[in-house]
Amino acid sequence: MQKVLLIDDDVELLEMLKEYLEQESFDVQVAHDGVAGAQMVLQQSFDIVVLDVMMPKLNGIETLKAIRHHSNVPVIMLTAKGDNTDRIIGLELGADDYVPKPSSPREIVARIRAILRRVKPWDDVLENIGTANVKMSVGALTIWPAQRLVEWDSQPVTLTSTEFNLLEILAKHAGQVVTKQDLSQLALGRPLARFDRSIDVHLSSVRHKLGLLPDGRQCIQTVFRLGYQLLKD
């Protein structure tokens, strides 16, 4: 069973979501504040975390910072509807996706499944050891899809699950423009909503983590009104 941690101070909402997730065959644990939630991530292994922004003791943004100091576990943020500032800050700090509140348990489960489908379990890697060393190389960039590992100029690069998904998609289509709509569908598992800046923020983070090309250009280029392109050289 895939293990989910829910962090929210809304006890009633948390219990409802927990029950719904358990009916969908997830192993669910809960924390009612950010301090407890961050400690649980340090002490246990989870497949994904669902984290509310507005909480006592330690808000969701600070909790995400604490989690990212020690773990790259996928994180979905629950944000107030229309609060773009919290969404962008959360994405910049390494959240994989967000769901505006109020939202239905069904939507949250759909987002969880979309992210988990794109995170290849280590058990699968071990079972398919013959393909574990298969890699993609584009200039200074090297990706091992099975292990979800990335190197730039032979140096390891730490990415969140969504950042990895986006970079892998661009690498598979190196030299070609990939639309934001396609990136959202393939990497996040959902259509790109109007005014949604998630893809832009994630790829800004990836650019920051990767190096520059010898001529000083970014390896991921924005193609105005079309999408993004990973340069081949």
Sine and cosine of phi, psi and omega as CSV:
sin_phi,cos_phi,sin_psi,cos_psi,sin_omega,cos_omega
0.00,0.00,0.66,-0.75,0.03,-1.00
-0.98,0.18,0.67,-0.74,-0.18,-0.98
-0.98,-0.19,0.83,-0.56,-0.06,-1.00
-0.89,-0.46,0.69,-0.72,0.12,-0.99
-0.93,-0.36,0.82,-0.57,0.06,-1.00
-0.97,-0.24,0.80,-0.60,0.00,-1.00
-0.84,-0.54,0.94,-0.35,-0.05,-1.00
-0.26,-0.96,0.62,-0.79,0.01,-1.00
-1.00,0.05,-0.08,1.00,0.05,-1.00
-0.99,0.13,0.99,-0.10,-0.12,-0.99
-0.88,0.48,-0.69,0.72,-0.04,-1.00
-0.90,0.45,-0.72,0.70,0.03,-1.00
-0.89,0.45,-0.66,0.75,-0.04,-1.00
-0.89,0.45,-0.69,0.72,-0.01,-1.00
-0.92,0.40,-0.62,0.78,0.03,-1.00
-0.90,0.44,-0.71,0.71,-0.01,-1.00
-0.93,0.38,-0.63,0.78,0.03,-1.00
-0.87,0.50,-0.74,0.68,0.00,-1.00
-0.88,0.48,-0.68,0.74,-0.01,-1.00
-0.90,0.44,-0.70,0.71,-0.01,-1.00
-0.90,0.43,-0.63,0.78,0.02,-1.00
-0.91,0.42,-0.57,0.82,0.08,-1.00
-0.92,0.40,-0.41,0.91,0.04,-1.00
-1.00,-0.03,0.25,0.97,0.12,-0.99
0.96,0.28,0.50,0.86,0.14,-0.99
-0.99,-0.15,0.51,-0.86,0.15,-0.99
-1.00,-0.02,0.90,-0.43,-0.18,-0.98
-0.89,-0.46,0.73,-0.68,0.19,-0.98
-0.83,-0.56,0.39,-0.92,-0.08,-1.00
-0.77,-0.64,0.44,-0.90,0.15,-0.99
-0.66,-0.76,0.62,-0.78,-0.10,-1.00
-0.98,-0.18,0.07,1.00,0.11,-0.99
-0.42,-0.91,0.26,-0.96,-0.10,-0.99
-0.92,0.40,-0.57,0.82,-0.01,-1.00
-0.89,0.46,-0.77,0.64,0.00,-1.00
-0.90,0.44,-0.65,0.76,-0.01,-1.00
-0.90,0.44,-0.70,0.71,0.01,-1.00
-0.89,0.45,-0.63,0.78,0.03,-1.00
-0.90,0.43,-0.63,0.78,0.00,-1.00
-0.91,0.42,-0.60,0.80,0.04,-1.00
-0.90,0.44,-0.59,0.81,0.02,-1.00
-0.95,0.33,-0.53,0.85,-0.12,-0.99
-1.00,-0.03,-0.38,0.93,-0.09,-1.00
-0.74,-0.68,0.18,-0.98,0.04,-1.00
-0.96,-0.27,0.82,-0.57,0.03,-1.00
-0.85,-0.53,0.48,-0.88,0.06,-1.00
-0.99,0.13,-0.48,0.88,-0.01,-1.00
-0.30,-0.95,0.46,-0.89,0.03,-1.00
-0.85,-0.53,0.71,-0.70,0.13,-0.99
-0.94,-0.35,0.87,-0.50,-0.24,-0.97
-0.78,-0.62,0.83,-0.56,0.05,-1.00
-0.99,0.16,0.56,-0.83,0.00,-1.00
-0.97,0.25,-0.72,0.69,-0.09,-1.00
-1.00,-0.01,0.97,-0.25,-0.01,-1.00
-0.57,-0.82,0.38,-0.92,0.08,-1.00
-0.98,0.21,0.16,-0.99,0.06,-1.00
0.92,0.40,-0.87,0.49,-0.02,-1.00
-0.59,-0.81,0.90,-0.43,-0.05,-1.00
-0.95,0.31,0.11,-0.99,-0.09,-1.00
-0.89,0.45,-0.59,0.81,0.00,-1.00
-0.90,0.43,-0.72,0.69,0.01,-1.00
-0.93,0.37,-0.58,0.82,0.05,-1.00
-0.90,0.44,-0.67,0.74,0.05,-1.00
-0.87,0.49,-0.67,0.74,0.05,-1.00
-0.85,0.53,-0.71,0.70,-0.02,-1.00
-0.89,0.45,-0.65,0.76,0.01,-1.00
-0.91,0.42,-0.70,0.71,-0.07,-1.00
-0.94,0.34,-0.30,0.96,0.10,-1.00
-0.92,0.40,-0.42,0.91,-0.13,-0.99
-0.80,-0.60,-0.26,0.97,-0.15,-0.99
-0.51,-0.86,0.55,-0.83,0.11,-0.99
-0.96,-0.29,0.39,0.92,0.05,-1.00
-0.82,0.57,0.68,-0.73,0.05,-1.00
-0.85,0.53,0.66,-0.75,-0.03,-1.00
-0.77,-0.64,0.77,-0.64,0.15,-0.99
-0.95,-0.31,0.80,-0.61,0.01,-1.00
-1.00,-0.07,0.66,-0.75,0.15,-0.99
-0.99,-0.15,0.90,-0.44,-0.10,-1.00
-0.86,-0.51,0.40,-0.92,0.06,-1.00
-0.91,0.42,0.64,-0.77,-0.03,-1.00
-0.86,0.52,0.80,-0.61,0.03,-1.00
1.00,0.07,-0.05,1.00,-0.02,-1.00
-1.00,0.03,0.99,0.13,-0.06,-1.00
-0.93,0.36,-0.47,0.88,-0.03,-1.00
-0.89,0.45,-0.77,0.64,0.02,-1.00
-0.88,0.47,-0.62,0.79,0.00,-1.00
-0.89,0.47,-0.74,0.67,-0.04,-1.00
-0.91,0.40,-0.68,0.73,0.03,-1.00
-0.87,0.49,-0.70,0.72,0.01,-1.00
-0.87,0.49,-0.70,0.71,0.02,-1.00
-0.90,0.44,-0.66,0.75,0.01,-1.00
-0.90,0.43,-0.49,0.87,0.00,-1.00
-1.00,0.06,-0.06,1.00,0.09,-1.00
0.91,-0.40,0.20,0.98,0.13,-0.99
-0.92,0.39,0.56,-0.83,-0.04,-1.00
-1.00,0.06,-0.49,0.87,0.01,-1.00
-0.26,-0.97,0.11,-0.99,0.05,-1.00
-0.65,-0.76,0.41,-0.91,0.09,-1.00
-0.77,-0.64,0.84,-0.54,0.02,-1.00
-0.95,0.31,0.63,-0.77,0.07,-1.00
-0.99,-0.11,0.55,-0.83,-0.02,1.00
-0.97,0.25,0.54,-0.84,0.01,-1.00
-0.63,-0.78,0.39,-0.92,-0.01,-1.00
-0.99,0.11,0.50,-0.87,0.10,-1.00
-0.82,0.57,-0.55,0.83,-0.01,-1.00
-0.88,0.47,-0.67,0.74,0.02,-1.00
-0.91,0.42,-0.67,0.74,0.01,-1.00
-0.89,0.46,-0.68,0.73,0.03,-1.00
-0.89,0.46,-0.64,0.77,0.02,-1.00
-0.88,0.47,-0.66,0.75,0.02,-1.00
-0.92,0.39,-0.65,0.76,0.04,-1.00
-0.86,0.50,-0.75,0.66,-0.02,-1.00
-0.89,0.45,-0.63,0.78,-0.02,-1.00
-0.88,0.48,-0.67,0.74,0.01,-1.00
-0.95,0.31,-0.70,0.71,-0.04,-1.00
-0.91,0.41,-0.51,0.86,0.05,-1.00
-0.89,0.45,-0.43,0.90,-0.08,-1.00
-0.99,-0.17,0.07,1.00,0.07,-1.00
-0.94,-0.35,0.97,-0.25,-0.09,-1.00
-0.96,0.29,0.85,-0.53,-0.02,-1.00
-0.90,0.44,0.55,-0.84,0.04,-1.00
-0.89,0.46,-0.49,0.87,0.04,-1.00
-0.86,0.51,-0.63,0.77,0.02,-1.00
-0.92,0.40,-0.60,0.80,0.02,-1.00
-0.88,0.47,-0.70,0.71,-0.03,-1.00
-0.92,0.40,-0.57,0.82,0.01,-1.00
-0.96,0.29,-0.38,0.92,-0.03,-1.00
-0.89,-0.45,0.75,0.66,-0.11,-0.99
-0.86,0.51,-0.42,0.91,0.00,-1.00
-0.90,0.43,-0.46,0.89,-0.01,-1.00
-0.97,-0.25,0.04,1.00,-0.11,-0.99
-0.90,0.43,-0.44,0.90,-0.05,-1.00
-0.99,-0.12,0.06,1.00,0.06,-1.00
-0.91,0.41,0.73,-0.68,-0.06,-1.00
-0.68,-0.73,0.35,-0.94,0.14,-0.99
-0.91,-0.41,0.68,-0.73,0.03,-1.00
-0.80,-0.60,0.77,-0.64,0.08,-1.00
-0.72,-0.69,0.98,-0.19,-0.06,-1.00
0.87,0.50,-0.80,-0.59,-0.01,-1.00
-0.98,0.18,-0.09,1.00,-0.06,-1.00
-1.00,-0.05,0.75,-0.66,0.10,-1.00
-0.77,-0.64,0.75,-0.66,-0.01,-1.00
-0.81,-0.59,0.74,-0.67,0.16,-0.99
-0.96,-0.28,0.99,-0.10,-0.11,-0.99
-0.85,0.52,-0.66,0.75,-0.06,-1.00
-0.89,0.45,-0.65,0.76,-0.01,-1.00
-1.00,-0.02,-0.13,0.99,-0.05,-1.00
0.83,0.56,0.74,0.68,0.01,-1.00
-0.92,-0.40,0.52,-0.85,-0.02,-1.00
-0.70,-0.72,0.65,-0.76,0.15,-0.99
-0.77,-0.64,0.58,-0.81,0.14,-0.99
-0.83,-0.55,0.87,-0.48,-0.03,-1.00
0.81,0.58,0.67,0.74,0.05,-1.00
0.94,0.33,0.18,0.98,0.04,-1.00
-0.95,-0.33,0.71,-0.70,-0.03,-1.00
-0.91,0.42,0.58,-0.82,0.01,-1.00
-0.83,-0.55,0.81,-0.58,0.00,-1.00
-1.00,-0.05,0.87,-0.50,-0.01,-1.00
-0.83,-0.55,0.46,-0.89,0.18,-0.98
-0.96,0.28,0.17,-0.99,-0.04,-1.00
-0.88,0.48,-0.67,0.75,-0.01,-1.00
-0.94,0.34,-0.64,0.77,0.06,-1.00
-0.86,0.50,-0.68,0.74,0.03,-1.00
-0.89,0.46,-0.71,0.70,-0.01,-1.00
-0.83,0.55,-0.73,0.69,-0.02,-1.00
-0.90,0.44,-0.69,0.72,-0.02,-1.00
-0.92,0.40,-0.63,0.78,0.02,-1.00
-0.89,0.46,-0.68,0.73,0.02,-1.00
-0.88,0.47,-0.71,0.70,0.01,-1.00
-0.90,0.44,-0.61,0.79,0.00,-1.00
-0.92,0.39,-0.61,0.79,0.03,-1.00
-0.91,0.41,-0.41,0.91,-0.01,-1.00
-0.88,-0.47,0.57,0.82,-0.04,-1.00
-0.81,0.58,0.71,-0.70,-0.03,-1.00
1.00,0.05,-0.13,0.99,0.01,-1.00
-0.91,-0.42,0.44,-0.90,0.06,-1.00
-1.00,0.10,0.77,-0.64,0.08,-1.00
-0.92,-0.38,0.81,-0.58,-0.06,-1.00
-0.94,0.35,0.42,-0.91,0.06,-1.00
-0.89,0.46,-0.57,0.82,0.04,-1.00
-0.88,0.48,-0.70,0.71,0.02,-1.00
-0.92,0.39,-0.65,0.76,0.02,-1.00
-0.89,0.46,-0.68,0.74,0.01,-1.00
-0.90,0.44,-0.70,0.72,-0.03,-1.00
-0.92,0.40,-0.68,0.74,-0.08,-1.00
-0.98,0.20,-0.62,0.78,-0.08,-1.00
-1.00,-0.01,-0.60,0.80,-0.05,-1.00
-0.97,-0.23,-0.27,0.96,0.00,-1.00
0.97,0.25,0.42,0.91,0.00,-1.00
-0.48,-0.88,0.42,-0.91,0.06,-1.00
-0.91,0.41,0.44,-0.90,0.04,-1.00
-0.97,0.23,0.86,-0.50,0.01,-1.00
-0.98,0.18,0.37,-0.93,0.03,-1.00
-0.89,0.46,0.71,-0.71,0.00,-1.00
0.92,0.38,0.22,0.98,0.01,-1.00
-0.98,0.19,0.86,-0.52,-0.03,-1.00
-0.97,-0.25,0.23,0.97,-0.08,-1.00
-0.83,0.56,-0.75,0.66,-0.04,-1.00
-0.88,0.47,-0.68,0.73,0.00,-1.00
-0.87,0.49,-0.70,0.72,-0.04,-1.00
-0.93,0.37,-0.69,0.72,0.02,-1.00
-0.87,0.49,-0.71,0.70,-0.04,-1.00
-0.95,0.30,-0.46,0.89,0.13,-0.99
-0.89,0.46,-0.65,0.76,0.04,-1.00
-0.91,0.41,-0.66,0.75,0.02,-1.00
-0.88,0.47,-0.69,0.72,0.03,-1.00
-0.85,0.53,-0.68,0.74,-0.01,-1.00
-0.89,0.46,-0.59,0.81,-0.06,-1.00
-0.98,0.18,-0.46,0.89,0.03,-1.00
-1.00,0.05,0.25,-0.97,0.02,-1.00
-1.00,-0.01,0.01,-1.00,0.03,-1.00
-1.00,-0.03,0.38,-0.92,0.14,-0.99
-0.95,0.32,0.29,-0.96,-0.02,-1.00
-0.82,0.58,-0.48,0.88,-0.01,-1.00
-1.00,0.02,0.11,0.99,0.07,-1.00
1.00,-0.02,-0.04,1.00,0.02,-1.00
-0.98,0.18,0.41,-0.91,0.18,-0.98
-0.96,0.30,0.59,-0.81,-0.01,-1.00
-0.97,0.26,-0.40,0.92,0.07,-1.00
-0.97,-0.24,0.90,-0.45,-0.07,-1.00
-0.96,-0.26,0.65,-0.76,0.13,-0.99
-0.99,0.10,0.79,-0.61,0.07,-1.00
-0.96,-0.26,0.94,-0.33,-0.18,-0.98
-0.78,0.62,0.80,-0.60,0.05,-1.00
0.92,0.40,0.09,1.00,0.01,-1.00
-0.90,-0.44,-0.86,0.51,-0.04,-1.00
0.24,-0.97,-0.70,-0.72,-0.05,-1.00
-0.74,-0.68,0.43,-0.90,-0.02,-1.00
-0.65,-0.76,0.74,-0.67,0.14,-0.99
-1.00,-0.01,0.88,-0.48,-0.02,-1.00
-0.94,0.33,0.60,-0.80,-0.01,-1.00
-0.97,0.22,-0.49,0.87,0.00,-1.00
-0.39,-0.92,0.00,0.00,0.00,0.00
